[in-house]
């Protein structure tokens, strides 16, 4: 019995030390581990755009970013032109690491008045959704982007929702989540996102919260957050947690309140020379916010 408890204590201390909790008493550290279901990951927007896939995975492992959303047209080279063999190699590379391929960050949007262009975008979305399945990811990020001039807002909202329903049905066959980033000058306003999702019928089409200034418009962050909370998916995009005035601590508290267990993905806007140092800094701030 004594040997069993000694071994358990050693494992716990090792785990806490690995998480940067060595100065905490075991009870506090255990509480934090139980309460913190959110996971930190990286979007290859600026900080990962120039890293090939092995470097990207290695740098995420070094810094405790255990998930990654691959952005299109970046140095990792994961695109639909990959052969079946190459896709399997990407999948295995992630499986052999401690980093999860969370999904793919595409720029597909569905507000366009040109019907041929809209059809092309929908079909390309499907192709990249299949890519996500092949490389072992669980979803693709898309977005609304605008309300075109000369078209009623209601008509555009219906068109966006119908497009999301189509790609959602396709994605369901491959076990993929369609993650709709809160994006676009007008479409990123939360009431407009809510209006879109009130017409979404596919349960694998979800909102990717994006930490925009518009989130703070009346009636405020908490009310806006809760108005669309039921549609949240597996991913959230944040910026640097120590840059700007966005109330990240309040946001993390709202996610903790709903027992959110998805990925908090850093989509950095700055361009530090030492990105490893910057990632370590963001990980520590994130950890502090979860424990606050």
C-alpha positions, 0 to 999 in steps of 0.5 A: 500500500505504501509503495502504491501511494509513493508511486502515485505521488511521484507520478502526480509530482512529475505531471504537475512539474511538467505543467509548470505546477511544481510550486503548487500544493498537490490539492490545488494542482489536482483541482486545476487539472480537473477544472481545466478542460480547455486545450491550447493550440496554434493557428498557422496564421503568422507564427507558423506560416513559414514552418514546414510540417516537421518543424511545426509539430516540433515547435508545438511540442516544445511549447505545449501547444498540443493542437494545430489548425493548418492554414491554407497556402502555408509552408506546411504544404498540406493542400488538396493536391496531396496524393493519397500516400502523402495524405496518409504520411501527414496523418501518421506524422501527427499520430506519431507526435503529441500534437493533434491535427485539429483541423484546417483553416480555409478562406471559403465564404458563401455571400457571393452573388455570382452563382458560378463562383458560389458553386465553385467555393462550395465544391472546393469546401467539400474537397478540403473537407475530404482532405481533413478526413484523410489527414486525421483532422476533425473539421474545417474552418470557413466563414461568412464575410460580407453583405453584398450591396444591392442584396437584402441582408435577409437574402444573404443570410439565407444563402450563407445558411443554405451553403453551410447546410450543404457542406455540413451534410457532406462533412457529416459523412466524413465525421467532420465539423464545419467551423464557421469563424465569426468574421466579416465587417458586418457578418461578425456582429453577433446578432448577424451570426445568430440570424445565420445559425437560426437557419442552419439545420445540420448539427455538425455546423458550429460557431468558431468564436473569434474574439472580435471587438464587435463581441463587446457591442451592446448588450456586452460580451456575456450577453452576446456570448450566451446568445450563440453559446449553444452553437459553439463547436470544438474550436475558438480563435484568440489573439495574443492574450496580453495585447489589446483590450479584449477581456480575455479573462472574462471570456475564459471564465465564461468558457469555464462556466459552460465546462467548455472542453474544446481547443483554444487556438492562438491566431497571433497578429504580431510577428516576434523574432523569437516565436518559441519564446512568444509561444511559451509566454502565451502558454503561461498566460493561458494557464494563469487565466484558467487557474485565476 
